[in-house]
Amino acid sequence: MAAAQSSRFQFTPDLGICRVLNGMWQVSGAHGAIDPGRAVEAMFRYHEAGFTTWDLADHYGPAEQLIGAFRRQFAGRLDSERLGEIQAFTKWVPPPGPMTRRNVEEAIGVSLKRMGVERLDLLQFHWWDYRHPGYLDALRHLADLRQEGRIRHLGLTNFDTERLAIILEHGIPIVSNQVQYSLVDRRPEAKMAVFCQAHGITLLAYGTLLGGLLSEKYLGHAEPGRGELNTASLQKYTRMIAAWGGWGLFQELLAALKAVADKHGASIATIGARYVLDRPAVAGVIIGARLGIAEHLADNARVFDFALEAEDLAAIEPVLAKSRDLMRLIGDCGDEYR
Ligand SMILES: NC(=O)c1ccc[n+]([C@@H]2O[C@H](COP(=O)([O-])OP(=O)(O)OC[C@H]3O[C@@H](n4cnc5c(N)ncnc54)[C@H](OP(=O)(O)O)[C@@H]3O)[C@@H](O)[C@H]2O)c1
């Protein structure tokens, strides 16, 4: 099984990616116990199916080490010349504090070592508290490390439009912002996407499948109780659904999506992913992968096989129109973290 050519996207002039990225928060331990051996075997299957791009973070449990192990075994079994086929996008999520060159360099050094690379493909920076101005210091040092060749590209995660503008005004070269973006959380459409398009920045979307809630499994399903929400991701997005309009409205959305999915011979999840992939400024959607526990490779590859039509969007839109305005309720992208 090889993903269609339309799965590829020229993320930067020197870096092509798969538009469905494999999300590694799911190996952190908060989504079920991960066996490293089985996880690396699964990574080979993802890669062979065309899902060559990984999204991870310094704090996602063993995610960076798994990339390191995968790369070592990949070089051994296949060819080290082919290591360039793998794209691994990590994050740095420091606690707010003084951001000296030394602190920043040390943190990046840890990721480089764990992942077994000389240069990070993309370093996505997160900052918890805008009242602490250290984020600009950190980004200046990261930009220097990029100049020195330790980082290929600089990205952000969960930054709002206002701070993204400030960062660009400081001359820091940003290629992407990773934000929550789904049929339920469409806040990026309000300001972020337009700003990004105007500045040549792309969005990487997470939460697109709402931790798996956006699927047949939950169609006609009573609101899951706490015992059933057995991953951190399911817990996170049930809260988002509650804020958006509640389980009843979510059932209406699933029913509308099911009709569209049946028409295309696809699944509810792939309709949700296709919807976000088609939005302005979106480079890719990140779909969480519980490596070695559960796999949806063939289904997720289907997202590249069909196009949503005007009548599909017309069937979904009236349900979305009934939801609350999350921009007003929560704020711009990332404000849920602050
Ligand atoms: N920057 C940030 O602050 C941030 C925050 C959250 C996430 N992320 C990134 O985004 C990634 C995605 O995480 P997420 O929490 O947003 O989860 P998600 O991608 O919305 O949901 C992942 C879950 O969806 C299910 N799934 C996948 N494909 C499916 C399909 N075709 N049909 C039905 N179900 C399917 C799987 O459930 P099962 O395993 O149960 O089958 C999987 O574990 C993370 O790994 C991380 O890389 C970033």
The ligand as an SDF file (V2000), in Angstrom:
LIG
                    3D

 48 52  0  0  0  0  0  0  0  0999 V2000
    0.9100   21.0170   19.9540 N   0  0  0  0  0  0  0  0  0  0  0  0
    0.0780   20.5550   20.8240 C   0  0  0  0  0  0  0  0  0  0  0  0
   -0.2290   21.1920   21.8510 O   0  0  0  0  0  0  0  0  0  0  0  0
   -0.5700   19.2360   20.5970 C   0  0  0  0  0  0  0  0  0  0  0  0
   -1.6500   18.8200   21.3870 C   0  0  0  0  0  0  0  0  0  0  0  0
   -2.2450   17.6000   21.1140 C   0  0  0  0  0  0  0  0  0  0  0  0
   -1.7550   16.8160   20.0760 C   0  0  0  0  0  0  0  0  0  0  0  0
   -0.6930   17.2230   19.3370 N   0  0  0  0  0  0  0  0  0  0  0  0
   -0.1430   16.4030   18.2260 C   0  0  0  0  0  0  0  0  0  0  0  0
   -1.2080   15.8680   17.4980 O   0  0  0  0  0  0  0  0  0  0  0  0
   -1.1520   14.4360   17.5110 C   0  0  0  0  0  0  0  0  0  0  0  0
   -2.5440   13.8980   17.4740 C   0  0  0  0  0  0  0  0  0  0  0  0
   -3.0620   13.8240   18.7790 O   0  0  0  0  0  0  0  0  0  0  0  0
   -4.5550   14.1280   19.1740 P   0  0  0  0  0  0  0  0  0  0  0  0
   -4.6300   14.0460   20.6230 O   0  0  0  0  0  0  0  0  0  0  0  0
   -4.9780   15.3520   18.5010 O   0  0  0  0  0  0  0  0  0  0  0  0
   -5.3470   12.8630   18.6150 O   0  0  0  0  0  0  0  0  0  0  0  0
   -6.1340   12.5990   17.2450 P   0  0  0  0  0  0  0  0  0  0  0  0
   -5.1920   12.5520   16.1250 O   0  0  0  0  0  0  0  0  0  0  0  0
   -7.3060   13.5270   17.1530 O   0  0  0  0  0  0  0  0  0  0  0  0
   -6.7000   11.1490   17.5740 O   0  0  0  0  0  0  0  0  0  0  0  0
   -5.8640   10.0430   17.5240 C   0  0  0  0  0  0  0  0  0  0  0  0
   -6.6790    8.7740   17.6650 C   0  0  0  0  0  0  0  0  0  0  0  0
   -7.6530    8.7220   16.6470 O   0  0  0  0  0  0  0  0  0  0  0  0
   -7.9280    7.3770   16.3350 C   0  0  0  0  0  0  0  0  0  0  0  0
   -7.8430    7.2110   14.8760 N   0  0  0  0  0  0  0  0  0  0  0  0
   -6.7990    7.4540   14.0590 C   0  0  0  0  0  0  0  0  0  0  0  0
   -7.1260    7.1990   12.7820 N   0  0  0  0  0  0  0  0  0  0  0  0
   -8.4030    6.7800   12.8010 C   0  0  0  0  0  0  0  0  0  0  0  0
   -9.3090    6.3500   11.7870 C   0  0  0  0  0  0  0  0  0  0  0  0
   -8.9780    6.3240   10.5050 N   0  0  0  0  0  0  0  0  0  0  0  0
  -10.5600    5.9480   12.1750 N   0  0  0  0  0  0  0  0  0  0  0  0
  -10.9160    5.9620   13.4800 C   0  0  0  0  0  0  0  0  0  0  0  0
  -10.1080    6.3670   14.4780 N   0  0  0  0  0  0  0  0  0  0  0  0
   -8.8690    6.7710   14.1290 C   0  0  0  0  0  0  0  0  0  0  0  0
   -6.9050    6.5110   17.0440 C   0  0  0  0  0  0  0  0  0  0  0  0
   -7.5500    5.9090   18.1660 O   0  0  0  0  0  0  0  0  0  0  0  0
   -7.1430    4.3920   18.6370 P   0  0  0  0  0  0  0  0  0  0  0  0
   -5.6990    4.4480   18.8770 O   0  0  0  0  0  0  0  0  0  0  0  0
   -7.9630    4.2370   19.8840 O   0  0  0  0  0  0  0  0  0  0  0  0
   -7.5520    3.4820   17.5400 O   0  0  0  0  0  0  0  0  0  0  0  0
   -5.8700    7.5110   17.4910 C   0  0  0  0  0  0  0  0  0  0  0  0
   -5.2440    7.1420   18.6860 O   0  0  0  0  0  0  0  0  0  0  0  0
   -0.3420   14.1130   18.7660 C   0  0  0  0  0  0  0  0  0  0  0  0
    0.2560   12.8580   18.7060 O   0  0  0  0  0  0  0  0  0  0  0  0
    0.6720   15.2170   18.7360 C   0  0  0  0  0  0  0  0  0  0  0  0
    1.6950   14.8960   17.8160 O   0  0  0  0  0  0  0  0  0  0  0  0
   -0.1060   18.4230   19.5760 C   0  0  0  0  0  0  0  0  0  0  0  0
  1  2  1  0
  2  3  2  0
  2  4  1  0
  4  5  1  0
  4 48  2  0
  5  6  2  0
  6  7  1  0
  7  8  2  0
  8  9  1  0
  8 48  1  0
  9 10  1  0
  9 46  1  0
 10 11  1  0
 11 12  1  0
 11 44  1  0
 12 13  1  0
 13 14  1  0
 14 15  2  0
 14 16  1  0
 14 17  1  0
 17 18  1  0
 18 19  2  0
 18 20  1  0
 18 21  1  0
 21 22  1  0
 22 23  1  0
 23 24  1  0
 23 42  1  0
 24 25  1  0
 25 26  1  0
 25 36  1  0
 26 27  1  0
 26 35  1  0
 27 28  2  0
 28 29  1  0
 29 30  1  0
 29 35  2  0
 30 31  1  0
 30 32  2  0
 32 33  1  0
 33 34  2  0
 34 35  1  0
 36 37  1  0
 36 42  1  0
 37 38  1  0
 38 39  2  0
 38 40  1  0
 38 41  1  0
 42 43  1  0
 44 45  1  0
 44 46  1  0
 46 47  1  0
M  CHG  2   8   1  16  -1
M  END
$$$$
